[in-house]
């Protein structure tokens, strides 16, 4: 989870098409997002990271999603 947090921190503060993990079709259609420096704080980035990291829990794949006491 630390790698995804580092990636989010880097990308949200300094968005760059070369760092994106979006599909090529998405990159062609949308402009690069603006920097969120000064807009989001570290806690919000960590919360976003947690949501994205455990998003697969919504489809029942991740056994840890619904019981945070496990991790």
PDB file of N, CA, C and O in Angstrom:
ATOM      1  N   UNK A   1       0.827  -1.189   0.000  1.00  0.00           N
ATOM      2  CA  UNK A   1       0.000   0.000   0.000  1.00  0.00           C
ATOM      3  C   UNK A   1       0.875   1.257   0.000  1.00  0.00           C
ATOM      4  O   UNK A   1       0.437   2.320  -0.441  1.00  0.00           O
ATOM      5  N   UNK A   2       2.113   1.137   0.495  1.00  0.00           N
ATOM      6  CA  UNK A   2       3.004   2.301   0.514  1.00  0.00           C
ATOM      7  C   UNK A   2       3.379   2.746  -0.893  1.00  0.00           C
ATOM      8  O   UNK A   2       3.519   3.941  -1.152  1.00  0.00           O
ATOM      9  N   UNK A   3       3.541   1.784  -1.807  1.00  0.00           N
ATOM     10  CA  UNK A   3       3.879   2.144  -3.189  1.00  0.00           C
ATOM     11  C   UNK A   3       2.763   2.937  -3.838  1.00  0.00           C
ATOM     12  O   UNK A   3       3.021   3.914  -4.540  1.00  0.00           O
ATOM     13  N   UNK A   4       1.518   2.524  -3.609  1.00  0.00           N
ATOM     14  CA  UNK A   4       0.410   3.256  -4.215  1.00  0.00           C
ATOM     15  C   UNK A   4       0.273   4.643  -3.593  1.00  0.00           C
ATOM     16  O   UNK A   4      -0.076   5.603  -4.279  1.00  0.00           O
ATOM     17  N   UNK A   5       0.549   4.745  -2.294  1.00  0.00           N
ATOM     18  CA  UNK A   5       0.492   6.055  -1.648  1.00  0.00           C
ATOM     19  C   UNK A   5       1.568   6.979  -2.221  1.00  0.00           C
ATOM     20  O   UNK A   5       1.302   8.153  -2.479  1.00  0.00           O
ATOM     21  N   UNK A   6       2.773   6.458  -2.419  1.00  0.00           N
ATOM     22  CA  UNK A   6       3.854   7.257  -3.005  1.00  0.00           C
ATOM     23  C   UNK A   6       3.491   7.697  -4.426  1.00  0.00           C
ATOM     24  O   UNK A   6       3.729   8.840  -4.816  1.00  0.00           O
ATOM     25  N   UNK A   7       2.908   6.763  -5.192  1.00  0.00           N
ATOM     26  CA  UNK A   7       2.497   7.095  -6.558  1.00  0.00           C
ATOM     27  C   UNK A   7       1.440   8.198  -6.543  1.00  0.00           C
ATOM     28  O   UNK A   7       1.553   9.180  -7.276  1.00  0.00           O
ATOM     29  N   UNK A   8       0.420   8.036  -5.709  1.00  0.00           N
ATOM     30  CA  UNK A   8      -0.640   9.048  -5.642  1.00  0.00           C
ATOM     31  C   UNK A   8      -0.088  10.408  -5.242  1.00  0.00           C
ATOM     32  O   UNK A   8      -0.422  11.426  -5.847  1.00  0.00           O
ATOM     33  N   UNK A   9       0.751  10.416  -4.230  1.00  0.00           N
ATOM     34  CA  UNK A   9       1.365  11.676  -3.775  1.00  0.00           C
ATOM     35  C   UNK A   9       2.081  12.346  -4.943  1.00  0.00           C
ATOM     36  O   UNK A   9       1.881  13.533  -5.200  1.00  0.00           O
ATOM     37  N   UNK A  10       2.910  11.590  -5.645  1.00  0.00           N
ATOM     38  CA  UNK A  10       3.669  12.137  -6.768  1.00  0.00           C
ATOM     39  C   UNK A  10       2.754  12.618  -7.886  1.00  0.00           C
ATOM     40  O   UNK A  10       2.926  13.718  -8.411  1.00  0.00           O
ATOM     41  N   UNK A  11       1.775  11.780  -8.247  1.00  0.00           N
ATOM     42  CA  UNK A  11       0.917  12.114  -9.381  1.00  0.00           C
ATOM     43  C   UNK A  11      -0.021  13.275  -9.070  1.00  0.00           C
ATOM     44  O   UNK A  11      -0.222  14.147  -9.916  1.00  0.00           O
ATOM     45  N   UNK A  12      -0.593  13.300  -7.882  1.00  0.00           N
ATOM     46  CA  UNK A  12      -1.535  14.366  -7.552  1.00  0.00           C
ATOM     47  C   UNK A  12      -0.852  15.723  -7.419  1.00  0.00           C
ATOM     48  O   UNK A  12      -1.447  16.754  -7.734  1.00  0.00           O
ATOM     49  N   UNK A  13       0.386  15.724  -6.955  1.00  0.00           N
ATOM     50  CA  UNK A  13       1.110  16.983  -6.796  1.00  0.00           C
ATOM     51  C   UNK A  13       1.742  17.448  -8.107  1.00  0.00           C
ATOM     52  O   UNK A  13       1.848  18.649  -8.357  1.00  0.00           O
ATOM     53  N   UNK A  14       2.159  16.502  -8.937  1.00  0.00           N
ATOM     54  CA  UNK A  14       2.814  16.828 -10.217  1.00  0.00           C
ATOM     55  C   UNK A  14       2.308  15.889 -11.312  1.00  0.00           C
ATOM     56  O   UNK A  14       3.039  15.004 -11.758  1.00  0.00           O
ATOM     57  N   UNK A  15       1.056  16.079 -11.748  1.00  0.00           N
ATOM     58  CA  UNK A  15       0.500  15.186 -12.773  1.00  0.00           C
ATOM     59  C   UNK A  15       1.299  15.261 -14.070  1.00  0.00           C
ATOM     60  O   UNK A  15       1.697  16.338 -14.513  1.00  0.00           O
ATOM     61  N   UNK A  16       1.518  14.115 -14.656  1.00  0.00           N
ATOM     62  CA  UNK A  16       2.279  14.039 -15.899  1.00  0.00           C
ATOM     63  C   UNK A  16       1.772  12.838 -16.686  1.00  0.00           C
ATOM     64  O   UNK A  16       1.617  11.750 -16.131  1.00  0.00           O
ATOM     65  N   UNK A  17       1.517  13.029 -17.963  1.00  0.00           N
ATOM     66  CA  UNK A  17       1.012  11.937 -18.796  1.00  0.00           C
ATOM     67  C   UNK A  17       1.931  10.724 -18.780  1.00  0.00           C
ATOM     68  O   UNK A  17       1.469   9.591 -18.918  1.00  0.00           O
ATOM     69  N   UNK A  18       3.220  10.952 -18.615  1.00  0.00           N
ATOM     70  CA  UNK A  18       4.153   9.826 -18.615  1.00  0.00           C
ATOM     71  C   UNK A  18       4.014   8.972 -17.350  1.00  0.00           C
ATOM     72  O   UNK A  18       4.463   7.826 -17.329  1.00  0.00           O
ATOM     73  N   UNK A  19       3.400   9.515 -16.304  1.00  0.00           N
ATOM     74  CA  UNK A  19       3.214   8.770 -15.058  1.00  0.00           C
ATOM     75  C   UNK A  19       1.838   8.117 -14.955  1.00  0.00           C
ATOM     76  O   UNK A  19       1.579   7.372 -14.010  1.00  0.00           O
ATOM     77  N   UNK A  20       0.960   8.387 -15.907  1.00  0.00           N
ATOM     78  CA  UNK A  20      -0.413   7.913 -15.790  1.00  0.00           C
ATOM     79  C   UNK A  20      -0.520   6.405 -15.934  1.00  0.00           C
ATOM     80  O   UNK A  20       0.307   5.765 -16.582  1.00  0.00           O
ATOM     81  N   UNK A  21      -1.547   5.856 -15.320  1.00  0.00           N
ATOM     82  CA  UNK A  21      -1.841   4.436 -15.475  1.00  0.00           C
ATOM     83  C   UNK A  21      -3.179   4.256 -16.206  1.00  0.00           C
ATOM     84  O   UNK A  21      -3.736   3.159 -16.243  1.00  0.00           O
ATOM     85  N   UNK A  22      -3.676   5.344 -16.778  1.00  0.00           N
ATOM     86  CA  UNK A  22      -4.950   5.313 -17.504  1.00  0.00           C
ATOM     87  C   UNK A  22      -4.779   4.641 -18.861  1.00  0.00           C
ATOM     88  O   UNK A  22      -3.679   4.575 -19.411  1.00  0.00           O
ATOM     89  N   UNK A  23      -5.876   4.156 -19.373  1.00  0.00           N
ATOM     90  CA  UNK A  23      -5.879   3.578 -20.712  1.00  0.00           C
ATOM     91  C   UNK A  23      -5.540   4.642 -21.746  1.00  0.00           C
ATOM     92  O   UNK A  23      -5.843   5.821 -21.559  1.00  0.00           O
ATOM     93  N   UNK A  24      -4.919   4.226 -22.823  1.00  0.00           N
ATOM     94  CA  UNK A  24      -4.499   5.163 -23.868  1.00  0.00           C
ATOM     95  C   UNK A  24      -5.674   5.961 -24.422  1.00  0.00           C
ATOM     96  O   UNK A  24      -5.526   7.147 -24.718  1.00  0.00           O
ATOM     97  N   UNK A  25      -6.836   5.331 -24.566  1.00  0.00           N
ATOM     98  CA  UNK A  25      -8.017   6.033 -25.078  1.00  0.00           C
ATOM     99  C   UNK A  25      -8.427   7.168 -24.142  1.00  0.00           C
ATOM    100  O   UNK A  25      -8.876   8.219 -24.600  1.00  0.00           O
ATOM    101  N   UNK A  26      -8.278   6.965 -22.857  1.00  0.00           N
ATOM    102  CA  UNK A  26      -8.626   7.997 -21.879  1.00  0.00           C
ATOM    103  C   UNK A  26      -7.640   9.156 -21.986  1.00  0.00           C
ATOM    104  O   UNK A  26      -8.037  10.321 -21.962  1.00  0.00           O
ATOM    105  N   UNK A  27      -6.376   8.836 -22.103  1.00  0.00           N
ATOM    106  CA  UNK A  27      -5.340   9.869 -22.195  1.00  0.00           C
ATOM    107  C   UNK A  27      -5.564  10.747 -23.422  1.00  0.00           C
ATOM    108  O   UNK A  27      -5.373  11.962 -23.365  1.00  0.00           O
ATOM    109  N   UNK A  28      -5.965  10.140 -24.518  1.00  0.00           N
ATOM    110  CA  UNK A  28      -6.198  10.919 -25.741  1.00  0.00           C
ATOM    111  C   UNK A  28      -7.391  11.855 -25.607  1.00  0.00           C
ATOM    112  O   UNK A  28      -7.397  12.942 -26.184  1.00  0.00           O
ATOM    113  N   UNK A  29      -8.391  11.442 -24.854  1.00  0.00           N
ATOM    114  CA  UNK A  29      -9.627  12.201 -24.762  1.00  0.00           C
ATOM    115  C   UNK A  29      -9.546  13.352 -23.761  1.00  0.00           C
ATOM    116  O   UNK A  29     -10.098  14.424 -24.008  1.00  0.00           O
ATOM    117  N   UNK A  30      -8.870  13.143 -22.646  1.00  0.00           N
ATOM    118  CA  UNK A  30      -8.828  14.143 -21.579  1.00  0.00           C
ATOM    119  C   UNK A  30      -7.466  14.825 -21.502  1.00  0.00           C
ATOM    120  O   UNK A  30      -6.438  14.227 -21.821  1.00  0.00           O
ATOM    121  N   UNK A  31      -7.477  16.084 -21.074  1.00  0.00           N
ATOM    122  CA  UNK A  31      -6.236  16.801 -20.799  1.00  0.00           C
ATOM    123  C   UNK A  31      -5.654  16.286 -19.486  1.00  0.00           C
ATOM    124  O   UNK A  31      -6.346  15.649 -18.693  1.00  0.00           O
ATOM    125  N   UNK A  32      -4.386  16.569 -19.273  1.00  0.00           N
ATOM    126  CA  UNK A  32      -3.769  16.222 -18.001  1.00  0.00           C
ATOM    127  C   UNK A  32      -4.424  17.047 -16.906  1.00  0.00           C
ATOM    128  O   UNK A  32      -4.650  18.246 -17.069  1.00  0.00           O
ATOM    129  N   UNK A  33      -4.723  16.409 -15.808  1.00  0.00           N
ATOM    130  CA  UNK A  33      -5.384  17.101 -14.702  1.00  0.00           C
ATOM    131  C   UNK A  33      -4.458  18.151 -14.101  1.00  0.00           C
ATOM    132  O   UNK A  33      -3.238  18.036 -14.216  1.00  0.00           O
ATOM    133  N   UNK A  34      -5.014  19.158 -13.468  1.00  0.00           N
ATOM    134  CA  UNK A  34      -4.171  20.158 -12.800  1.00  0.00           C
ATOM    135  C   UNK A  34      -3.570  19.584 -11.517  1.00  0.00           C
ATOM    136  O   UNK A  34      -4.090  18.617 -10.961  1.00  0.00           O
ATOM    137  N   UNK A  35      -2.505  20.168 -11.067  1.00  0.00           N
ATOM    138  CA  UNK A  35      -1.893  19.767  -9.801  1.00  0.00           C
ATOM    139  C   UNK A  35      -2.859  20.030  -8.654  1.00  0.00           C
ATOM    140  O   UNK A  35      -3.594  21.018  -8.663  1.00  0.00           O
ATOM    141  N   UNK A  36      -2.851  19.150  -7.681  1.00  0.00           N
ATOM    142  CA  UNK A  36      -3.691  19.331  -6.501  1.00  0.00           C
ATOM    143  C   UNK A  36      -2.874  19.816  -5.306  1.00  0.00           C
ATOM    144  O   UNK A  36      -3.312  19.747  -4.158  1.00  0.00           O
ATOM    145  N   UNK A  37      -1.666  20.310  -5.614  1.00  0.00           N
ATOM    146  CA  UNK A  37      -0.809  20.862  -4.560  1.00  0.00           C
ATOM    147  C   UNK A  37      -1.536  22.026  -3.894  1.00  0.00           C
ATOM    148  O   UNK A  37      -1.984  22.953  -4.570  1.00  0.00           O
ATOM    149  N   UNK A  38      -1.650  21.976  -2.580  1.00  0.00           N
ATOM    150  CA  UNK A  38      -2.355  23.017  -1.836  1.00  0.00           C
ATOM    151  C   UNK A  38      -3.860  22.822  -1.790  1.00  0.00           C
ATOM    152  O   UNK A  38      -4.562  23.575  -1.116  1.00  0.00           O
ATOM    153  N   UNK A  39      -4.364  21.815  -2.501  1.00  0.00           N
ATOM    154  CA  UNK A  39      -5.800  21.548  -2.532  1.00  0.00           C
ATOM    155  C   UNK A  39      -6.140  20.344  -1.646  1.00  0.00           C
ATOM    156  O   UNK A  39      -7.140  20.354  -0.928  1.00  0.00           O
ATOM    157  N   UNK A  40      -5.301  19.317  -1.707  1.00  0.00           N
ATOM    158  CA  UNK A  40      -5.500  18.134  -0.869  1.00  0.00           C
ATOM    159  C   UNK A  40      -4.332  18.012   0.097  1.00  0.00           C
ATOM    160  O   UNK A  40      -3.209  18.416  -0.206  1.00  0.00           O
ATOM    161  N   UNK A  41      -4.613  17.457   1.251  1.00  0.00           N
ATOM    162  CA  UNK A  41      -3.545  17.266   2.226  1.00  0.00           C
ATOM    163  C   UNK A  41      -3.133  15.791   2.284  1.00  0.00           C
ATOM    164  O   UNK A  41      -3.737  14.944   1.625  1.00  0.00           O
ATOM    165  N   UNK A  42      -2.119  15.499   3.063  1.00  0.00           N
ATOM    166  CA  UNK A  42      -1.579  14.140   3.147  1.00  0.00           C
ATOM    167  C   UNK A  42      -2.622  13.141   3.638  1.00  0.00           C
ATOM    168  O   UNK A  42      -2.684  12.021   3.131  1.00  0.00           O
ATOM    169  N   UNK A  43      -3.430  13.522   4.603  1.00  0.00           N
ATOM    170  CA  UNK A  43      -4.473  12.629   5.129  1.00  0.00           C
ATOM    171  C   UNK A  43      -5.493  12.287   4.045  1.00  0.00           C
ATOM    172  O   UNK A  43      -5.933  11.141   3.951  1.00  0.00           O
ATOM    173  N   UNK A  44      -5.870  13.260   3.233  1.00  0.00           N
ATOM    174  CA  UNK A  44      -6.822  13.006   2.144  1.00  0.00           C
ATOM    175  C   UNK A  44      -6.220  12.073   1.099  1.00  0.00           C
ATOM    176  O   UNK A  44      -6.920  11.225   0.545  1.00  0.00           O
ATOM    177  N   UNK A  45      -4.940  12.225   0.831  1.00  0.00           N
ATOM    178  CA  UNK A  45      -4.268  11.334  -0.118  1.00  0.00           C
ATOM    179  C   UNK A  45      -4.226   9.917   0.442  1.00  0.00           C
ATOM    180  O   UNK A  45      -4.452   8.955  -0.291  1.00  0.00           O
ATOM    181  N   UNK A  46      -3.940   9.783   1.723  1.00  0.00           N
ATOM    182  CA  UNK A  46      -3.921   8.461   2.353  1.00  0.00           C
ATOM    183  C   UNK A  46      -5.310   7.831   2.336  1.00  0.00           C
ATOM    184  O   UNK A  46      -5.438   6.627   2.114  1.00  0.00           O
ATOM    185  N   UNK A  47      -6.346   8.628   2.567  1.00  0.00           N
ATOM    186  CA  UNK A  47      -7.720   8.117   2.513  1.00  0.00           C
ATOM    187  C   UNK A  47      -8.073   7.664   1.098  1.00  0.00           C
ATOM    188  O   UNK A  47      -8.685   6.612   0.912  1.00  0.00           O
ATOM    189  N   UNK A  48      -7.691   8.446   0.118  1.00  0.00           N
ATOM    190  CA  UNK A  48      -7.927   8.081  -1.277  1.00  0.00           C
ATOM    191  C   UNK A  48      -7.174   6.799  -1.620  1.00  0.00           C
ATOM    192  O   UNK A  48      -7.718   5.910  -2.275  1.00  0.00           O
ATOM    193  N   UNK A  49      -5.940   6.709  -1.181  1.00  0.00           N
ATOM    194  CA  UNK A  49      -5.142   5.517  -1.427  1.00  0.00           C
ATOM    195  C   UNK A  49      -5.815   4.286  -0.829  1.00  0.00           C
ATOM    196  O   UNK A  49      -5.887   3.241  -1.474  1.00  0.00           O
ATOM    197  N   UNK A  50      -6.301   4.407   0.392  1.00  0.00           N
ATOM    198  CA  UNK A  50      -6.976   3.288   1.043  1.00  0.00           C
ATOM    199  C   UNK A  50      -8.201   2.869   0.228  1.00  0.00           C
ATOM    200  O   UNK A  50      -8.434   1.679   0.019  1.00  0.00           O
ATOM    201  N   UNK A  51      -8.972   3.837  -0.225  1.00  0.00           N
ATOM    202  CA  UNK A  51     -10.163   3.531  -1.024  1.00  0.00           C
ATOM    203  C   UNK A  51      -9.791   2.815  -2.322  1.00  0.00           C
ATOM    204  O   UNK A  51     -10.392   1.797  -2.666  1.00  0.00           O
ATOM    205  N   UNK A  52      -8.813   3.341  -3.032  1.00  0.00           N
ATOM    206  CA  UNK A  52      -8.404   2.737  -4.301  1.00  0.00           C
ATOM    207  C   UNK A  52      -7.787   1.359  -4.074  1.00  0.00           C
ATOM    208  O   UNK A  52      -8.086   0.410  -4.799  1.00  0.00           O
ATOM    209  N   UNK A  53      -6.931   1.255  -3.071  1.00  0.00           N
ATOM    210  CA  UNK A  53      -6.237   0.002  -2.799  1.00  0.00           C
ATOM    211  C   UNK A  53      -7.218  -1.118  -2.467  1.00  0.00           C
ATOM    212  O   UNK A  53      -7.030  -2.261  -2.884  1.00  0.00           O
ATOM    213  N   UNK A  54      -8.259  -0.785  -1.720  1.00  0.00           N
ATOM    214  CA  UNK A  54      -9.224  -1.798  -1.313  1.00  0.00           C
ATOM    215  C   UNK A  54     -10.507  -1.769  -2.136  1.00  0.00           C
ATOM    216  O   UNK A  54     -11.487  -2.412  -1.761  1.00  0.00           O
ATOM    217  N   UNK A  55     -10.523  -1.049  -3.232  1.00  0.00           N
ATOM    218  CA  UNK A  55     -11.706  -0.940  -4.087  1.00  0.00           C
ATOM    219  C   UNK A  55     -12.208  -2.300  -4.532  1.00  0.00           C
ATOM    220  O   UNK A  55     -13.414  -2.507  -4.668  1.00  0.00           O
ATOM    221  N   UNK A  56     -11.287  -3.229  -4.760  1.00  0.00           N
ATOM    222  CA  UNK A  56     -11.709  -4.555  -5.195  1.00  0.00           C
ATOM    223  C   UNK A  56     -12.613  -5.227  -4.170  1.00  0.00           C
ATOM    224  O   UNK A  56     -13.265  -6.222  -4.486  1.00  0.00           O
ATOM    225  N   UNK A  57     -12.664  -4.708  -2.960  1.00  0.00           N
ATOM    226  CA  UNK A  57     -13.548  -5.259  -1.937  1.00  0.00           C
ATOM    227  C   UNK A  57     -15.013  -5.139  -2.300  1.00  0.00           C
ATOM    228  O   UNK A  57     -15.836  -5.914  -1.812  1.00  0.00           O
ATOM    229  N   UNK A  58     -15.353  -4.187  -3.145  1.00  0.00           N
ATOM    230  CA  UNK A  58     -16.748  -4.017  -3.526  1.00  0.00           C
ATOM    231  C   UNK A  58     -17.276  -5.204  -4.320  1.00  0.00           C
ATOM    232  O   UNK A  58     -18.480  -5.462  -4.326  1.00  0.00           O
ATOM    233  N   UNK A  59     -16.390  -5.921  -4.984  1.00  0.00           N
ATOM    234  CA  UNK A  59     -16.868  -7.062  -5.760  1.00  0.00           C
ATOM    235  C   UNK A  59     -16.600  -8.387  -5.048  1.00  0.00           C
ATOM    236  O   UNK A  59     -16.705  -9.454  -5.652  1.00  0.00           O
ATOM    237  N   UNK A  60     -16.256  -8.311  -3.775  1.00  0.00           N
ATOM    238  CA  UNK A  60     -16.116  -9.515  -2.976  1.00  0.00           C
ATOM    239  C   UNK A  60     -14.780 -10.222  -3.084  1.00  0.00           C
ATOM    240  O   UNK A  60     -14.617 -11.302  -2.517  1.00  0.00           O
ATOM    241  N   UNK A  61     -13.812  -9.644  -3.798  1.00  0.00           N
ATOM    242  CA  UNK A  61     -12.526 -10.302  -3.979  1.00  0.00           C
ATOM    243  C   UNK A  61     -11.643 -10.130  -2.750  1.00  0.00           C
ATOM    244  O   UNK A  61     -10.958 -11.067  -2.343  1.00  0.00           O
ATOM    245  N   UNK A  62     -11.655  -8.968  -2.172  1.00  0.00           N
ATOM    246  CA  UNK A  62     -10.728  -8.671  -1.082  1.00  0.00           C
ATOM    247  C   UNK A  62     -11.360  -9.007   0.267  1.00  0.00           C
ATOM    248  O   UNK A  62     -12.313  -8.354   0.693  1.00  0.00           O
ATOM    249  N   UNK A  63     -10.829 -10.023   0.932  1.00  0.00           N
ATOM    250  CA  UNK A  63     -11.387 -10.484   2.205  1.00  0.00           C
ATOM    251  C   UNK A  63     -11.198  -9.483   3.335  1.00  0.00           C
ATOM    252  O   UNK A  63     -11.891  -9.568   4.349  1.00  0.00           O
ATOM    253  N   UNK A  64     -10.261  -8.522   3.183  1.00  0.00           N
ATOM    254  CA  UNK A  64      -9.965  -7.564   4.236  1.00  0.00           C
ATOM    255  C   UNK A  64     -10.834  -6.312   4.174  1.00  0.00           C
ATOM    256  O   UNK A  64     -10.858  -5.539   5.131  1.00  0.00           O
ATOM    257  N   UNK A  65     -11.541  -6.097   3.082  1.00  0.00           N
ATOM    258  CA  UNK A  65     -12.234  -4.839   2.870  1.00  0.00           C
ATOM    259  C   UNK A  65     -13.245  -4.520   3.969  1.00  0.00           C
ATOM    260  O   UNK A  65     -13.282  -3.397   4.472  1.00  0.00           O
ATOM    261  N   UNK A  66     -14.043  -5.475   4.332  1.00  0.00           N
ATOM    262  CA  UNK A  66     -15.140  -5.193   5.264  1.00  0.00           C
ATOM    263  C   UNK A  66     -14.755  -5.357   6.728  1.00  0.00           C
ATOM    264  O   UNK A  66     -15.569  -5.062   7.604  1.00  0.00           O
ATOM    265  N   UNK A  67     -13.552  -5.814   7.021  1.00  0.00           N
ATOM    266  CA  UNK A  67     -13.109  -5.973   8.402  1.00  0.00           C
ATOM    267  C   UNK A  67     -11.716  -5.380   8.554  1.00  0.00           C
ATOM    268  O   UNK A  67     -10.714  -6.080   8.402  1.00  0.00           O
ATOM    269  N   UNK A  68     -11.657  -4.085   8.854  1.00  0.00           N
ATOM    270  CA  UNK A  68     -10.384  -3.391   8.938  1.00  0.00           C
ATOM    271  C   UNK A  68      -9.541  -3.836  10.120  1.00  0.00           C
ATOM    272  O   UNK A  68      -8.359  -3.497  10.180  1.00  0.00           O
ATOM    273  N   UNK A  69     -10.104  -4.586  11.066  1.00  0.00           N
ATOM    274  CA  UNK A  69      -9.323  -5.055  12.196  1.00  0.00           C
ATOM    275  C   UNK A  69      -8.354  -6.160  11.789  1.00  0.00           C
ATOM    276  O   UNK A  69      -7.426  -6.475  12.535  1.00  0.00           O
ATOM    277  N   UNK A  70      -8.558  -6.750  10.616  1.00  0.00           N
ATOM    278  CA  UNK A  70      -7.698  -7.842  10.138  1.00  0.00           C
ATOM    279  C   UNK A  70      -6.304  -7.353   9.769  1.00  0.00           C
ATOM    280  O   UNK A  70      -5.336  -8.093   9.942  1.00  0.00           O
ATOM    281  N   UNK A  71      -6.171  -6.119   9.262  1.00  0.00           N
ATOM    282  CA  UNK A  71      -4.843  -5.649   8.841  1.00  0.00           C
ATOM    283  C   UNK A  71      -4.300  -4.611   9.759  1.00  0.00           C
ATOM    284  O   UNK A  71      -3.195  -4.113   9.544  1.00  0.00           O
TER     285      UNK A  71
END
